[in-house]
Amino acid sequence: MFQFSYAIALFCLVLFVNQSYSNWVIDDEGCTTPDRKTGNCIALTNCEPILRVLRTIKRPVSTEVAQKLQAYNCGVDSRRKVKVCCPSESIDLEGTNPLDVSNHRNKNLLPTDCGYIDTDNRIINGENAFLNEFPWMALLSYSGKKSGFKCGGTIINQNYILTAAHCIANLKNSRLVSVRIGEHSIQNETDCELRRKRKIKCNPPAIDLSIEQVIPHPDFNPATFTNDIGLLRVSKMNLQQESTRPVCLPITKTQRTLNYTNIVVTGWGIVNPDTEETADILQKVGLPVTDKATCADIYKQHNIELHNYQLCAGGVRNKDSCPGDSGGPMVVPGVDSNDDAQYVQQGVVSFGPKYCGLPGYPGVYTLVIYYMDWILDTIRP
């Protein structure tokens, strides 16, 4: 009830600012929506497509979204209740342009020496990641009925891990206890790898970090997976080792405007959906980005509505992020000012079909770029 009342109040607030009753149509039942489709001019309380947007909209509401909301207004009824030109299908009012955070007061809390990988030649093939190929990877450890490593995350600076909100909020039958970094093979205490000239490279043991603060996004909805992103403040990390380095987040103009049609996902999640066997060694998979409209239609059949701040990728047989990969990164290779390869985390693994790797059913990722303002507002030294 509170959420419903808040949605109505939010819409009224957006509409009533600098508006006058005298400019509104009062009794017109037929109308044209802002995207020039036929709608019905009805009471806001009876328009489910707009109510759904109001329940899930990112707050604070941007100017762009507020203007789009205003465009749906078509008057008031005889009791002075707001009426909207209600569309026959769902709509997405989220702003198409994420906030520019390149001058944010906290931008210096995110290191610029990030996203780099160890480029020594390896003698390995397959889907296993190379040692230190993705040194920002983290594992979230749980106790209780569902114990063990059940989610992933990424190092973004010496104090914070980025993950999915559903990995840290509203947990059932389990409790988040620690975060592990510097891991490669879970079963091995010391991870080693054969390099060129038959040299052996070994990492120091993985480190289990205590959690100081759990911070799911305040507007996370566990029923719909909207705003599925969160932060963990952990005990201070040493980011000078090859096995523990931060990933880049999309903060500079170059990082924010990367065009990509393929992405890389990494994690220790399920590798066999039939037995629910999870990976011992960090896995990597390259996936194509899925057309947004196509993906939205697929999930609409299951009563799941996607938004601008989500992206779909995969839908390829036996290639996907799986349970256990949640909270982990979707990264895209970019370049720094010296043209050196530099990975940027563009997404967080959110959800997908129960049986991952089904052709035609892509996974869904939370787009980090839409949450950079929240991340920077939240982190502290």
C-alpha positions in Angstrom: 0.0 0.0 0.0 2.8 2.4 0.9 4.5 1.7 -2.5 1.2 2.4 -4.4 0.6 5.6 -2.5 4.2 6.7 -3.1 3.8 6.1 -6.8 0.7 8.3 -7.0 2.3 11.0 -5.0 5.4 10.9 -7.1 3.4 11.3 -10.3 1.4 14.1 -8.9 4.5 15.9 -7.8 6.1 15.6 -11.2 2.9 16.8 -13.0 1.9 19.6 -10.8 5.1 21.5 -10.8 4.7 24.6 -13.0 1.4 23.3 -14.4 -2.1 24.8 -14.5 -5.4 23.0 -14.4 -6.7 25.3 -17.1 -4.4 23.8 -19.7 -5.6 20.3 -19.3 -8.3 18.3 -21.1 -11.0 17.2 -18.7 -13.2 14.5 -20.3 -11.6 13.2 -23.4 -11.5 9.4 -23.3 -9.4 8.9 -26.5 -5.9 10.3 -26.7 -2.5 9.9 -28.3 0.5 8.8 -26.2 3.9 10.6 -26.5 5.1 7.9 -28.9 2.0 8.6 -31.1 0.1 5.4 -30.2 -3.5 5.3 -29.3 -4.3 5.4 -25.6 -7.2 5.9 -23.2 -7.4 9.1 -21.0 -8.2 7.5 -17.7 -7.5 7.9 -14.0 -3.8 7.4 -13.1 -5.0 4.8 -10.5 -6.4 2.7 -13.3 -3.3 2.8 -15.6 -1.2 -0.2 -14.8 1.6 0.5 -17.3 2.4 3.9 -15.8 1.9 2.6 -12.2 4.4 -0.1 -12.9 6.9 2.4 -14.0 6.3 4.5 -10.9 6.8 1.6 -8.6 10.2 0.7 -10.1 11.6 4.0 -11.3 15.1 5.0 -10.2 15.1 7.8 -7.6 15.8 10.7 -7.6 13.8 11.1 -10.8 15.9 12.7 -13.5 14.7 15.8 -15.4 14.5 13.7 -18.6 12.2 11.1 -17.0 10.1 13.8 -15.3 9.5 15.4 -18.7 8.5 12.1 -20.2 6.0 11.5 -17.3 4.5 15.0 -17.9 3.8 14.1 -21.5 1.4 11.3 -20.5 -0.9 13.7 -18.6 -4.2 14.3 -20.3 -6.2 16.2 -17.7 -8.2 15.7 -14.5 -11.5 14.2 -13.8 -14.5 15.8 -12.2 -13.0 15.2 -8.7 -9.7 16.8 -9.8 -7.9 13.5 -9.9 -5.0 13.1 -12.3 -5.7 11.4 -15.7 -3.1 10.0 -18.0 -3.1 8.9 -21.6 -2.8 5.2 -20.7 -0.9 3.1 -23.3 -2.1 -0.5 -24.1 1.4 -1.9 -23.5 4.3 -1.5 -21.1 6.6 1.5 -21.4 10.1 2.3 -20.3 10.6 5.9 -19.2 14.2 5.5 -17.8 16.6 8.1 -19.2 18.6 7.0 -22.1 21.6 9.1 -21.0 23.3 8.1 -17.7 24.5 10.9 -15.5 27.9 12.3 -16.3 30.1 11.5 -13.2 33.4 12.5 -14.6 33.6 15.4 -12.2 32.0 13.7 -9.2 33.5 14.7 -5.9 34.4 11.1 -5.1 35.8 10.1 -8.4 39.3 9.9 -7.0 38.2 7.1 -4.7 38.2 4.9 -7.7 41.8 4.0 -8.9 42.8 4.8 -12.5 45.4 2.0 -12.4 42.7 -0.5 -13.0 41.5 -3.2 -15.4 45.0 -4.3 -16.4 45.8 -8.0 -16.8 49.0 -10.1 -16.6 50.0 -10.6 -20.2 52.7 -13.3 -20.0 52.2 -16.1 -22.5 50.4 -19.2 -21.1 50.3 -22.8 -22.2 46.6 -23.4 -21.6 43.5 -23.7 -23.7 39.8 -23.9 -23.0 37.3 -22.1 -20.9 39.5 -21.9 -17.7 40.7 -18.4 -17.1 44.4 -17.9 -16.9 46.1 -17.2 -13.6 45.6 -13.5 -12.8 43.7 -12.9 -16.0 40.9 -11.3 -14.0 42.5 -10.3 -10.8 39.5 -8.2 -9.6 37.4 -11.3 -9.1 35.9 -11.9 -5.6 33.9 -14.8 -4.1 31.1 -14.2 -1.6 31.0 -16.9 1.2 27.8 -17.9 3.1 27.0 -19.9 6.1 23.7 -21.7 6.9 21.6 -24.1 5.0 22.9 -22.8 1.7 26.6 -22.5 2.6 29.7 -22.0 0.5 30.6 -19.7 -2.3 27.3 -18.7 -3.9 27.9 -15.3 -5.6 30.7 -13.3 -7.2 31.8 -9.7 -7.0 34.6 -7.4 -8.1 37.2 -5.3 -6.5 36.6 -1.6 -7.3 39.0 0.0 -4.8 40.9 -1.0 -1.6 37.7 -0.9 0.5 34.8 -2.0 -1.7 33.4 -5.0 -3.6 30.7 -4.4 -6.3 28.1 -7.2 -6.5 24.4 -7.8 -7.1 21.8 -6.7 -4.5 20.1 -10.1 -4.5 23.4 -11.6 -3.3 23.5 -9.5 -0.1 19.9 -8.6 0.7 16.8 -10.6 1.7 18.8 -13.7 2.1 16.9 -16.9 3.1 18.5 -19.9 4.8 22.0 -18.4 4.6 24.1 -15.6 6.0 26.9 -13.7 4.2 30.1 -14.1 6.2 33.1 -13.1 4.2 34.6 -12.2 0.9 37.5 -14.0 -0.8 39.9 -12.3 -3.1 43.0 -13.5 -5.0 41.4 -16.9 -5.8 41.8 -19.0 -8.9 41.3 -22.6 -8.1 39.1 -23.0 -5.0 40.6 -26.5 -4.2 44.2 -25.4 -4.2 45.7 -23.4 -1.4 48.4 -22.2 -3.7 47.6 -21.5 -7.4 50.4 -22.0 -9.9 50.6 -21.9 -13.7 53.2 -22.9 -16.4 54.4 -19.9 -18.3 56.7 -19.4 -21.3 60.2 -20.9 -21.1 58.7 -23.5 -18.8 58.7 -21.1 -15.8 56.2 -21.7 -13.0 54.2 -18.7 -11.8 52.6 -19.1 -8.3 50.3 -16.7 -6.4 50.2 -16.2 -2.7 47.2 -17.9 -0.9 43.8 -16.3 -1.4 42.6 -13.9 1.3 39.3 -14.0 3.2 38.1 -10.5 4.1 35.7 -9.5 6.9 32.7 -7.5 5.9 32.2 -4.1 7.5 29.1 -2.9 5.8 26.4 -4.4 3.5 24.9 -1.9 1.1 22.2 -3.1 -1.4 20.8 -0.4 -3.7 18.0 1.3 -1.7 15.5 0.7 -4.5 16.3 -3.0 -5.1 13.2 -5.0 -5.7 13.8 -8.8 -5.1 10.5 -9.7 -6.9 11.5 -8.0 -10.2 15.3 -7.8 -9.9 15.2 -4.1 -10.6 18.1 -2.0 -9.3 20.0 -5.3 -8.7 23.3 -3.9 -7.6 25.1 -3.5 -4.3 28.3 -2.8 -2.5 30.2 -4.4 0.3 32.7 -2.4 2.4 35.4 -4.9 3.5 38.6 -4.8 5.5 41.3 -2.9 3.6 42.8 -4.8 0.6 46.3 -4.8 -0.7 45.9 -4.1 -4.4 49.6 -4.2 -5.2 49.7 -8.0 -5.9 49.2 -9.4 -9.3 46.4 -11.5 -8.0 44.4 -8.7 -6.5 43.8 -5.7 -8.7 40.8 -3.4 -9.2 38.6 -3.4 -12.3 37.7 -0.1 -14.0 34.2 1.3 -13.8 32.7 3.5 -16.6 33.7 6.9 -15.2 35.6 8.7 -17.9 34.1 9.7 -21.2 36.0 7.0 -23.1 34.8 4.3 -20.7 31.2 5.6 -20.7 31.0 5.7 -24.5 32.5 2.3 -25.3 30.5 0.5 -28.1 30.4 -3.2 -27.7 28.5 -6.1 -29.2 30.3 -8.8 -27.3 31.1 -9.1 -23.6 33.1 -11.4 -21.2 31.6 -12.9 -18.1 33.7 -14.6 -15.4 32.8 -16.7 -12.3 32.9 -20.0 -10.4 29.2 -20.8 -11.0 27.4 -23.9 -12.1 29.1 -25.7 -15.0 26.7 -28.6 -15.1 23.0 -27.6 -14.7 21.9 -31.2 -14.3 24.2 -32.0 -11.3 24.6 -28.4 -10.2 28.3 -28.9 -10.1 30.2 -25.6 -9.7 33.6 -24.7 -11.1 36.8 -25.2 -9.2 38.8 -23.0 -11.5 37.6 -19.5 -12.5 35.7 -19.7 -15.8 35.4 -17.2 -18.6 33.0 -17.0 -21.5 32.5 -14.6 -24.3 28.9 -13.8 -25.2 27.1 -11.7 -27.8 24.9 -8.8 -26.7 21.3 -9.6 -27.4 18.9 -7.1 -29.1 17.0 -5.4 -26.3 13.6 -5.5 -27.9 14.0 -9.2 -28.7 15.1 -9.9 -25.1 12.3 -7.9 -23.7 9.7 -9.9 -25.7 11.2 -13.2 -24.4 11.0 -12.2 -20.8 7.6 -10.5 -21.2 6.2 -14.0 -21.9 7.2 -14.8 -18.3 5.8 -11.6 -16.8 9.2 -10.0 -16.4 9.7 -6.5 -17.5 13.1 -5.2 -18.5 14.4 -1.7 -18.3 16.9 0.7 -19.8 19.4 0.0 -17.0 19.5 -3.7 -17.9 21.2 -5.5 -20.7 20.8 -9.0 -22.2 23.6 -11.2 -23.5 24.0 -14.8 -24.4 21.2 -17.0 -25.5 23.8 -19.4 -27.0 23.7 -23.1 -26.4 25.9 -24.1 -23.4 27.4 -20.6 -23.1 26.0 -18.4 -20.3 26.4 -17.1 -16.8 24.9 -19.5 -14.4 23.7 -19.7 -10.7 26.8 -19.0 -8.6 28.0 -16.4 -11.1 25.5 -13.8 -9.8 27.1 -10.6 -8.7 30.1 -11.2 -10.9 31.2 -8.9 -13.7 30.3 -8.4 -17.3 33.5 -6.8 -18.7 34.4 -5.2 -22.0 38.0 -4.6 -23.2 38.9 -0.9 -23.8 42.2 1.0 -24.0 43.8 3.6 -21.8 45.5 6.8 -22.9 48.6 4.7 -23.9 46.5 2.3 -26.0 47.1 -0.5 -23.4 44.3 -3.0 -23.0 42.1 -2.1 -20.0 39.0 -3.9 -18.9 35.9 -1.9 -17.9 33.1 -3.5 -16.0 29.9 -2.6 -17.8 27.5 -4.9 -16.0 26.7 -7.1 -13.0 25.3 -10.6 -13.5 21.7 -10.4 -12.3 19.4 -13.3 -13.5 18.5 -15.6 -16.3 16.6 -18.9 -17.0 16.8 -21.6 -14.4 18.7 -23.8 -16.9 21.5 -21.6 -18.1 22.9 -21.9 -21.6 19.5 -22.4 -23.2 19.5 -21.2 -26.8 17.2 -18.2 -27.3 17.2 -17.3 -23.5 19.8 -14.7 -22.8 21.0 -13.7 -19.3 20.2 -10.3 -17.8 22.8 -7.9 -16.5 22.5 -4.7 -14.5 24.2 -1.9 -16.4 26.8 -0.3 -14.1 26.9 3.0 -16.0 23.3 3.9 -14.8 24.4 3.5 -11.2 27.8 5.3 -11.2 26.2 8.3 -9.4 24.9 6.0 -6.6 28.2 4.1 -6.3 30.2 7.4 -6.1 27.7 8.9 -3.7 27.9 5.8 -1.5 31.6 5.0 -1.2 33.8 6.7 1.3 37.6 6.7 2.1 
